[in-house]
């Protein structure tokens, strides 16, 4: 979930009628990401490092991998 105002819980009440909102609301679990340095950013950096080191080629043996 990003930090856009359309993704706040109050936005659903502004869009739908109360009965429909309650039905939809029960289907979601809100998980808030930190504004800076989220785990997703760190994973993207890690994958970029791995791509540069080894994921762009085939590693034939466990000895080379270690």
URSUL-V590777 format. One line per field, one symbol per residue. ss: DSSP state (H for helix, E for strand, L for the rest). psi: psi as a letter, one per 20 degrees, with the letter a starting at -180 (. if undefined). A space follows every 10 residues. Layout:
BEGIN
ss = ???
psi = ???
END
This chain:
BEGIN
ss = LLLLHHHLHH HHHHHLLHHH HHHHHLLLLL LLLLLLLLHH HHHHHHHHHH HHHHHLLLLL LHHHHL
psi = pajqhijqhh hhhhgrrggh ghgghiiqop opqqhqkrhg ghghgghggh hhgiijrpoh qhghg.
END
